Amino acid sequence: MAYGNKVKFHYDVPAYIKKELAETAKKLGITATELLTRIIEEEHQRVKGTVQDSK
């Protein structure tokens, strides 16, 4: 589902991952969703850079 420029994914996240995300996000003062978004964006940039470097 698209929400503006964001895409909402519907999937099951294991409970232990949810717990880790929540604990880490709390330490950073953000929500678990924001933390997961940051992680995904950083990984996307890393992979995108790796692909460009290999060309």
mmJSON file of the N, C-alpha and C atoms, coordinates in Angstrom:
{"data_MODEL":{"atom_site":{
"group_PDB":["ATOM","ATOM","ATOM","ATOM","ATOM","ATOM","ATOM","ATOM","ATOM","ATOM","ATOM","ATOM","ATOM","ATOM","ATOM","ATOM","ATOM","ATOM","ATOM","ATOM","ATOM","ATOM","ATOM","ATOM","ATOM","ATOM","ATOM","ATOM","ATOM","ATOM","ATOM","ATOM","ATOM","ATOM","ATOM","ATOM","ATOM","ATOM","ATOM","ATOM","ATOM","ATOM","ATOM","ATOM","ATOM","ATOM","ATOM","ATOM","ATOM","ATOM","ATOM","ATOM","ATOM","ATOM","ATOM","ATOM","ATOM","ATOM","ATOM","ATOM","ATOM","ATOM","ATOM","ATOM","ATOM","ATOM","ATOM","ATOM","ATOM","ATOM","ATOM","ATOM","ATOM","ATOM","ATOM","ATOM","ATOM","ATOM","ATOM","ATOM","ATOM","ATOM","ATOM","ATOM","ATOM","ATOM","ATOM","ATOM","ATOM","ATOM","ATOM","ATOM","ATOM","ATOM","ATOM","ATOM","ATOM","ATOM","ATOM","ATOM","ATOM","ATOM","ATOM","ATOM","ATOM","ATOM","ATOM","ATOM","ATOM","ATOM","ATOM","ATOM","ATOM","ATOM","ATOM","ATOM","ATOM","ATOM","ATOM","ATOM","ATOM","ATOM","ATOM","ATOM","ATOM","ATOM","ATOM","ATOM","ATOM","ATOM","ATOM","ATOM","ATOM","ATOM","ATOM","ATOM","ATOM","ATOM","ATOM","ATOM","ATOM","ATOM","ATOM","ATOM","ATOM","ATOM","ATOM","ATOM","ATOM","ATOM","ATOM","ATOM","ATOM","ATOM","ATOM","ATOM","ATOM","ATOM","ATOM","ATOM","ATOM","ATOM","ATOM","ATOM","ATOM"],
"id":[1,2,3,4,5,6,7,8,9,10,11,12,13,14,15,16,17,18,19,20,21,22,23,24,25,26,27,28,29,30,31,32,33,34,35,36,37,38,39,40,41,42,43,44,45,46,47,48,49,50,51,52,53,54,55,56,57,58,59,60,61,62,63,64,65,66,67,68,69,70,71,72,73,74,75,76,77,78,79,80,81,82,83,84,85,86,87,88,89,90,91,92,93,94,95,96,97,98,99,100,101,102,103,104,105,106,107,108,109,110,111,112,113,114,115,116,117,118,119,120,121,122,123,124,125,126,127,128,129,130,131,132,133,134,135,136,137,138,139,140,141,142,143,144,145,146,147,148,149,150,151,152,153,154,155,156,157,158,159,160,161,162,163,164,165],
"type_symbol":["N","C","C","N","C","C","N","C","C","N","C","C","N","C","C","N","C","C","N","C","C","N","C","C","N","C","C","N","C","C","N","C","C","N","C","C","N","C","C","N","C","C","N","C","C","N","C","C","N","C","C","N","C","C","N","C","C","N","C","C","N","C","C","N","C","C","N","C","C","N","C","C","N","C","C","N","C","C","N","C","C","N","C","C","N","C","C","N","C","C","N","C","C","N","C","C","N","C","C","N","C","C","N","C","C","N","C","C","N","C","C","N","C","C","N","C","C","N","C","C","N","C","C","N","C","C","N","C","C","N","C","C","N","C","C","N","C","C","N","C","C","N","C","C","N","C","C","N","C","C","N","C","C","N","C","C","N","C","C","N","C","C","N","C","C"],
"label_atom_id":["N","CA","C","N","CA","C","N","CA","C","N","CA","C","N","CA","C","N","CA","C","N","CA","C","N","CA","C","N","CA","C","N","CA","C","N","CA","C","N","CA","C","N","CA","C","N","CA","C","N","CA","C","N","CA","C","N","CA","C","N","CA","C","N","CA","C","N","CA","C","N","CA","C","N","CA","C","N","CA","C","N","CA","C","N","CA","C","N","CA","C","N","CA","C","N","CA","C","N","CA","C","N","CA","C","N","CA","C","N","CA","C","N","CA","C","N","CA","C","N","CA","C","N","CA","C","N","CA","C","N","CA","C","N","CA","C","N","CA","C","N","CA","C","N","CA","C","N","CA","C","N","CA","C","N","CA","C","N","CA","C","N","CA","C","N","CA","C","N","CA","C","N","CA","C","N","CA","C","N","CA","C","N","CA","C","N","CA","C","N","CA","C"],
"label_alt_id":[null,null,null,null,null,null,null,null,null,null,null,null,null,null,null,null,null,null,null,null,null,null,null,null,null,null,null,null,null,null,null,null,null,null,null,null,null,null,null,null,null,null,null,null,null,null,null,null,null,null,null,null,null,null,null,null,null,null,null,null,null,null,null,null,null,null,null,null,null,null,null,null,null,null,null,null,null,null,null,null,null,null,null,null,null,null,null,null,null,null,null,null,null,null,null,null,null,null,null,null,null,null,null,null,null,null,null,null,null,null,null,null,null,null,null,null,null,null,null,null,null,null,null,null,null,null,null,null,null,null,null,null,null,null,null,null,null,null,null,null,null,null,null,null,null,null,null,null,null,null,null,null,null,null,null,null,null,null,null,null,null,null,null,null,null],
"label_comp_id":["MET","MET","MET","ALA","ALA","ALA","TYR","TYR","TYR","GLY","GLY","GLY","ASN","ASN","ASN","LYS","LYS","LYS","VAL","VAL","VAL","LYS","LYS","LYS","PHE","PHE","PHE","HIS","HIS","HIS","TYR","TYR","TYR","ASP","ASP","ASP","VAL","VAL","VAL","PRO","PRO","PRO","ALA","ALA","ALA","TYR","TYR","TYR","ILE","ILE","ILE","LYS","LYS","LYS","LYS","LYS","LYS","GLU","GLU","GLU","LEU","LEU","LEU","ALA","ALA","ALA","GLU","GLU","GLU","THR","THR","THR","ALA","ALA","ALA","LYS","LYS","LYS","LYS","LYS","LYS","LEU","LEU","LEU","GLY","GLY","GLY","ILE","ILE","ILE","THR","THR","THR","ALA","ALA","ALA","THR","THR","THR","GLU","GLU","GLU","LEU","LEU","LEU","LEU","LEU","LEU","THR","THR","THR","ARG","ARG","ARG","ILE","ILE","ILE","ILE","ILE","ILE","GLU","GLU","GLU","GLU","GLU","GLU","GLU","GLU","GLU","HIS","HIS","HIS","GLN","GLN","GLN","ARG","ARG","ARG","VAL","VAL","VAL","LYS","LYS","LYS","GLY","GLY","GLY","THR","THR","THR","VAL","VAL","VAL","GLN","GLN","GLN","ASP","ASP","ASP","SER","SER","SER","LYS","LYS","LYS"],
"label_asym_id":["A","A","A","A","A","A","A","A","A","A","A","A","A","A","A","A","A","A","A","A","A","A","A","A","A","A","A","A","A","A","A","A","A","A","A","A","A","A","A","A","A","A","A","A","A","A","A","A","A","A","A","A","A","A","A","A","A","A","A","A","A","A","A","A","A","A","A","A","A","A","A","A","A","A","A","A","A","A","A","A","A","A","A","A","A","A","A","A","A","A","A","A","A","A","A","A","A","A","A","A","A","A","A","A","A","A","A","A","A","A","A","A","A","A","A","A","A","A","A","A","A","A","A","A","A","A","A","A","A","A","A","A","A","A","A","A","A","A","A","A","A","A","A","A","A","A","A","A","A","A","A","A","A","A","A","A","A","A","A","A","A","A","A","A","A"],
"label_entity_id":["1","1","1","1","1","1","1","1","1","1","1","1","1","1","1","1","1","1","1","1","1","1","1","1","1","1","1","1","1","1","1","1","1","1","1","1","1","1","1","1","1","1","1","1","1","1","1","1","1","1","1","1","1","1","1","1","1","1","1","1","1","1","1","1","1","1","1","1","1","1","1","1","1","1","1","1","1","1","1","1","1","1","1","1","1","1","1","1","1","1","1","1","1","1","1","1","1","1","1","1","1","1","1","1","1","1","1","1","1","1","1","1","1","1","1","1","1","1","1","1","1","1","1","1","1","1","1","1","1","1","1","1","1","1","1","1","1","1","1","1","1","1","1","1","1","1","1","1","1","1","1","1","1","1","1","1","1","1","1","1","1","1","1","1","1"],
"label_seq_id":[1,1,1,2,2,2,3,3,3,4,4,4,5,5,5,6,6,6,7,7,7,8,8,8,9,9,9,10,10,10,11,11,11,12,12,12,13,13,13,14,14,14,15,15,15,16,16,16,17,17,17,18,18,18,19,19,19,20,20,20,21,21,21,22,22,22,23,23,23,24,24,24,25,25,25,26,26,26,27,27,27,28,28,28,29,29,29,30,30,30,31,31,31,32,32,32,33,33,33,34,34,34,35,35,35,36,36,36,37,37,37,38,38,38,39,39,39,40,40,40,41,41,41,42,42,42,43,43,43,44,44,44,45,45,45,46,46,46,47,47,47,48,48,48,49,49,49,50,50,50,51,51,51,52,52,52,53,53,53,54,54,54,55,55,55],
"pdbx_PDB_ins_code":[null,null,null,null,null,null,null,null,null,null,null,null,null,null,null,null,null,null,null,null,null,null,null,null,null,null,null,null,null,null,null,null,null,null,null,null,null,null,null,null,null,null,null,null,null,null,null,null,null,null,null,null,null,null,null,null,null,null,null,null,null,null,null,null,null,null,null,null,null,null,null,null,null,null,null,null,null,null,null,null,null,null,null,null,null,null,null,null,null,null,null,null,null,null,null,null,null,null,null,null,null,null,null,null,null,null,null,null,null,null,null,null,null,null,null,null,null,null,null,null,null,null,null,null,null,null,null,null,null,null,null,null,null,null,null,null,null,null,null,null,null,null,null,null,null,null,null,null,null,null,null,null,null,null,null,null,null,null,null,null,null,null,null,null,null],
"Cartn_x":[0.84,0.0,0.88,0.524,1.312,0.64,1.44,0.98,1.856,1.4,2.242,3.45,4.63,5.855,6.4,5.632,6.072,5.269,5.872,5.21,5.085,3.913,3.707,3.72,4.626,4.734,3.989,3.312,2.592,3.3,3.975,4.666,4.82,5.047,5.221,6.69,6.932,8.285,8.358,9.368,9.488,9.525,8.98,8.867,10.222,11.266,12.561,13.13,12.819,13.257,12.495,11.185,10.379,10.914,11.282,11.802,13.114,14.016,15.303,15.09,14.209,13.918,13.358,12.415,11.787,12.802,13.656,14.649,15.662,16.147,17.129,16.509,15.299,14.612,14.373,14.01,13.767,15.04,16.182,17.464,17.785,17.354,17.623,16.552,15.467,14.38,13.521,13.407,12.568,11.678,10.77,9.908,10.611,10.137,10.7,10.52,9.413,9.17,10.194,10.479,11.492,12.865,13.193,14.476,14.564,13.535,13.527,13.645,12.977,13.068,14.489,15.142,16.536,17.446,17.256,18.09,17.918,16.682,16.403,17.001,16.831,17.374,18.896,19.555,21.015,21.501,20.808,21.193,20.981,19.898,19.623,20.739,21.16,22.241,23.551,23.812,25.033,25.049,23.938,23.848,23.9,23.207,23.207,24.618,25.383,26.759,27.648,27.411,28.193,27.953,26.716,26.377,27.03,26.985,27.589,29.101,29.725,31.173,31.621,30.763,31.141,31.017,30.429,30.267,31.512],
"Cartn_y":[-1.181,0.0,1.238,2.207,3.438,4.52,5.221,6.332,7.519,8.37,9.471,8.89,9.263,8.747,7.547,7.021,5.872,4.64,3.512,2.242,1.499,0.999,0.241,-1.237,-1.966,-3.393,-4.123,-5.162,-5.974,-7.323,-7.54,-8.805,-9.048,-10.277,-10.641,-10.513,-9.775,-9.625,-10.48,-11.331,-12.165,-11.313,-11.84,-11.107,-10.63,-11.459,-11.042,-9.857,-9.768,-8.631,-7.375,-7.515,-6.384,-5.841,-6.751,-6.347,-5.581,-6.106,-5.433,-4.056,-3.983,-2.698,-1.706,-2.149,-1.268,-0.767,-1.655,-1.257,-0.269,-0.553,0.325,1.669,1.639,2.879,3.745,3.115,3.86,4.58,3.901,4.51,5.709,5.635,6.709,7.801,7.542,8.523,8.613,7.495,7.438,6.204,6.072,4.893,3.733,2.54,1.347,1.413,1.977,2.123,3.06,4.166,5.103,4.444,3.667,2.968,1.969,1.196,0.213,0.915,2.033,2.815,3.282,3.785,4.23,3.082,1.941,0.776,0.362,0.315,-0.079,0.935,2.231,3.262,3.201,3.004,2.91,1.689,0.582,-0.636,-0.453,0.199,0.462,1.31,2.356,3.21,2.423,1.575,0.781,-0.161,-0.85,-1.795,-1.051,0.063,0.864,1.339,1.743,2.164,1.028,-0.15,-1.335,-1.704,-1.622,-1.954,-0.953,0.333,1.357,1.204,0.823,0.629,-0.526,-1.512,-2.689,-2.468,-1.346,-1.057,-0.48],
"Cartn_z":[0.0,0.0,0.0,-0.768,-0.819,0.028,0.782,1.6,1.251,0.33,-0.121,-0.821,-0.336,-0.944,-0.186,0.736,1.521,1.147,1.331,1.063,2.374,2.644,3.874,3.528,4.168,3.953,5.051,4.675,5.647,5.74,6.827,7.029,8.517,8.87,10.266,10.643,11.705,12.232,13.493,13.603,14.798,16.067,17.131,18.399,18.913,18.783,19.311,18.518,17.226,16.402,16.833,17.042,17.496,18.817,19.709,21.02,20.859,20.039,19.797,19.172,18.181,17.543,18.552,19.361,20.35,21.369,21.868,22.868,22.299,21.103,20.471,20.122,19.588,19.225,20.457,21.549,22.787,23.232,23.126,23.49,22.601,21.336,20.382,20.408,21.114,21.218,19.963,19.241,18.053,18.144,17.181,17.189,16.492,16.743,16.109,14.592,14.146,12.71,12.086,12.766,12.264,12.207,13.223,13.252,12.105,11.906,10.828,9.473,9.314,8.079,7.846,8.88,8.76,8.347,8.986,8.689,7.231,6.779,5.393,4.425,4.706,3.826,3.764,4.911,4.942,4.157,4.312,3.597,2.091,1.73,0.316,-0.285,0.409,-0.076,-0.182,0.79,0.774,-0.426,-0.638,-1.75,-3.078,-3.163,-4.369,-4.699,-3.682,-3.879,-4.316,-3.775,-4.135,-5.599,-6.041,-7.421,-8.365,-8.032,-8.878,-8.941,-7.828,-7.784,-8.674,-8.845,-9.623,-11.128,-11.536,-12.976,-13.569],
"occupancy":[1.0,1.0,1.0,1.0,1.0,1.0,1.0,1.0,1.0,1.0,1.0,1.0,1.0,1.0,1.0,1.0,1.0,1.0,1.0,1.0,1.0,1.0,1.0,1.0,1.0,1.0,1.0,1.0,1.0,1.0,1.0,1.0,1.0,1.0,1.0,1.0,1.0,1.0,1.0,1.0,1.0,1.0,1.0,1.0,1.0,1.0,1.0,1.0,1.0,1.0,1.0,1.0,1.0,1.0,1.0,1.0,1.0,1.0,1.0,1.0,1.0,1.0,1.0,1.0,1.0,1.0,1.0,1.0,1.0,1.0,1.0,1.0,1.0,1.0,1.0,1.0,1.0,1.0,1.0,1.0,1.0,1.0,1.0,1.0,1.0,1.0,1.0,1.0,1.0,1.0,1.0,1.0,1.0,1.0,1.0,1.0,1.0,1.0,1.0,1.0,1.0,1.0,1.0,1.0,1.0,1.0,1.0,1.0,1.0,1.0,1.0,1.0,1.0,1.0,1.0,1.0,1.0,1.0,1.0,1.0,1.0,1.0,1.0,1.0,1.0,1.0,1.0,1.0,1.0,1.0,1.0,1.0,1.0,1.0,1.0,1.0,1.0,1.0,1.0,1.0,1.0,1.0,1.0,1.0,1.0,1.0,1.0,1.0,1.0,1.0,1.0,1.0,1.0,1.0,1.0,1.0,1.0,1.0,1.0,1.0,1.0,1.0,1.0,1.0,1.0],
"B_iso_or_equiv":[0.0,0.0,0.0,0.0,0.0,0.0,0.0,0.0,0.0,0.0,0.0,0.0,0.0,0.0,0.0,0.0,0.0,0.0,0.0,0.0,0.0,0.0,0.0,0.0,0.0,0.0,0.0,0.0,0.0,0.0,0.0,0.0,0.0,0.0,0.0,0.0,0.0,0.0,0.0,0.0,0.0,0.0,0.0,0.0,0.0,0.0,0.0,0.0,0.0,0.0,0.0,0.0,0.0,0.0,0.0,0.0,0.0,0.0,0.0,0.0,0.0,0.0,0.0,0.0,0.0,0.0,0.0,0.0,0.0,0.0,0.0,0.0,0.0,0.0,0.0,0.0,0.0,0.0,0.0,0.0,0.0,0.0,0.0,0.0,0.0,0.0,0.0,0.0,0.0,0.0,0.0,0.0,0.0,0.0,0.0,0.0,0.0,0.0,0.0,0.0,0.0,0.0,0.0,0.0,0.0,0.0,0.0,0.0,0.0,0.0,0.0,0.0,0.0,0.0,0.0,0.0,0.0,0.0,0.0,0.0,0.0,0.0,0.0,0.0,0.0,0.0,0.0,0.0,0.0,0.0,0.0,0.0,0.0,0.0,0.0,0.0,0.0,0.0,0.0,0.0,0.0,0.0,0.0,0.0,0.0,0.0,0.0,0.0,0.0,0.0,0.0,0.0,0.0,0.0,0.0,0.0,0.0,0.0,0.0,0.0,0.0,0.0,0.0,0.0,0.0],
"pdbx_formal_charge":[null,null,null,null,null,null,null,null,null,null,null,null,null,null,null,null,null,null,null,null,null,null,null,null,null,null,null,null,null,null,null,null,null,null,null,null,null,null,null,null,null,null,null,null,null,null,null,null,null,null,null,null,null,null,null,null,null,null,null,null,null,null,null,null,null,null,null,null,null,null,null,null,null,null,null,null,null,null,null,null,null,null,null,null,null,null,null,null,null,null,null,null,null,null,null,null,null,null,null,null,null,null,null,null,null,null,null,null,null,null,null,null,null,null,null,null,null,null,null,null,null,null,null,null,null,null,null,null,null,null,null,null,null,null,null,null,null,null,null,null,null,null,null,null,null,null,null,null,null,null,null,null,null,null,null,null,null,null,null,null,null,null,null,null,null],
"auth_seq_id":[1,1,1,2,2,2,3,3,3,4,4,4,5,5,5,6,6,6,7,7,7,8,8,8,9,9,9,10,10,10,11,11,11,12,12,12,13,13,13,14,14,14,15,15,15,16,16,16,17,17,17,18,18,18,19,19,19,20,20,20,21,21,21,22,22,22,23,23,23,24,24,24,25,25,25,26,26,26,27,27,27,28,28,28,29,29,29,30,30,30,31,31,31,32,32,32,33,33,33,34,34,34,35,35,35,36,36,36,37,37,37,38,38,38,39,39,39,40,40,40,41,41,41,42,42,42,43,43,43,44,44,44,45,45,45,46,46,46,47,47,47,48,48,48,49,49,49,50,50,50,51,51,51,52,52,52,53,53,53,54,54,54,55,55,55],
"auth_comp_id":["MET","MET","MET","ALA","ALA","ALA","TYR","TYR","TYR","GLY","GLY","GLY","ASN","ASN","ASN","LYS","LYS","LYS","VAL","VAL","VAL","LYS","LYS","LYS","PHE","PHE","PHE","HIS","HIS","HIS","TYR","TYR","TYR","ASP","ASP","ASP","VAL","VAL","VAL","PRO","PRO","PRO","ALA","ALA","ALA","TYR","TYR","TYR","ILE","ILE","ILE","LYS","LYS","LYS","LYS","LYS","LYS","GLU","GLU","GLU","LEU","LEU","LEU","ALA","ALA","ALA","GLU","GLU","GLU","THR","THR","THR","ALA","ALA","ALA","LYS","LYS","LYS","LYS","LYS","LYS","LEU","LEU","LEU","GLY","GLY","GLY","ILE","ILE","ILE","THR","THR","THR","ALA","ALA","ALA","THR","THR","THR","GLU","GLU","GLU","LEU","LEU","LEU","LEU","LEU","LEU","THR","THR","THR","ARG","ARG","ARG","ILE","ILE","ILE","ILE","ILE","ILE","GLU","GLU","GLU","GLU","GLU","GLU","GLU","GLU","GLU","HIS","HIS","HIS","GLN","GLN","GLN","ARG","ARG","ARG","VAL","VAL","VAL","LYS","LYS","LYS","GLY","GLY","GLY","THR","THR","THR","VAL","VAL","VAL","GLN","GLN","GLN","ASP","ASP","ASP","SER","SER","SER","LYS","LYS","LYS"],
"auth_asym_id":["A","A","A","A","A","A","A","A","A","A","A","A","A","A","A","A","A","A","A","A","A","A","A","A","A","A","A","A","A","A","A","A","A","A","A","A","A","A","A","A","A","A","A","A","A","A","A","A","A","A","A","A","A","A","A","A","A","A","A","A","A","A","A","A","A","A","A","A","A","A","A","A","A","A","A","A","A","A","A","A","A","A","A","A","A","A","A","A","A","A","A","A","A","A","A","A","A","A","A","A","A","A","A","A","A","A","A","A","A","A","A","A","A","A","A","A","A","A","A","A","A","A","A","A","A","A","A","A","A","A","A","A","A","A","A","A","A","A","A","A","A","A","A","A","A","A","A","A","A","A","A","A","A","A","A","A","A","A","A","A","A","A","A","A","A"],
"auth_atom_id":["N","CA","C","N","CA","C","N","CA","C","N","CA","C","N","CA","C","N","CA","C","N","CA","C","N","CA","C","N","CA","C","N","CA","C","N","CA","C","N","CA","C","N","CA","C","N","CA","C","N","CA","C","N","CA","C","N","CA","C","N","CA","C","N","CA","C","N","CA","C","N","CA","C","N","CA","C","N","CA","C","N","CA","C","N","CA","C","N","CA","C","N","CA","C","N","CA","C","N","CA","C","N","CA","C","N","CA","C","N","CA","C","N","CA","C","N","CA","C","N","CA","C","N","CA","C","N","CA","C","N","CA","C","N","CA","C","N","CA","C","N","CA","C","N","CA","C","N","CA","C","N","CA","C","N","CA","C","N","CA","C","N","CA","C","N","CA","C","N","CA","C","N","CA","C","N","CA","C","N","CA","C","N","CA","C","N","CA","C","N","CA","C"],
"pdbx_PDB_model_num":[1,1,1,1,1,1,1,1,1,1,1,1,1,1,1,1,1,1,1,1,1,1,1,1,1,1,1,1,1,1,1,1,1,1,1,1,1,1,1,1,1,1,1,1,1,1,1,1,1,1,1,1,1,1,1,1,1,1,1,1,1,1,1,1,1,1,1,1,1,1,1,1,1,1,1,1,1,1,1,1,1,1,1,1,1,1,1,1,1,1,1,1,1,1,1,1,1,1,1,1,1,1,1,1,1,1,1,1,1,1,1,1,1,1,1,1,1,1,1,1,1,1,1,1,1,1,1,1,1,1,1,1,1,1,1,1,1,1,1,1,1,1,1,1,1,1,1,1,1,1,1,1,1,1,1,1,1,1,1,1,1,1,1,1,1]
}}}
